[in-house]
């Protein structure tokens, strides 16, 4: 697997060149280019040189060949970390994080939905 790819997607459409950044297990900031494998079961995994802890947050940005395309990083959580695959790399299973709604927005939506709150 080529971890220094500039191609956004391979021929099968299941792997993407990405940049992963965040803080490793030693609280050191890292930025690394790698490949995101998006399995048919929806599981997203990356292979990293940085050692991460389960539950930590990282940012994943898709690498694109055209610089004029807006390309914002996506916040993800490391849900499974398998250390040292014999080559010193770590396999990390990722899950995209979603912003939480403010309580006032949630309460307002309940008022408009016809739900009676005591």
Order of alpha helices (4+ residues) and beta strands (2+ residues): beta-beta-beta-beta-beta-beta-alpha
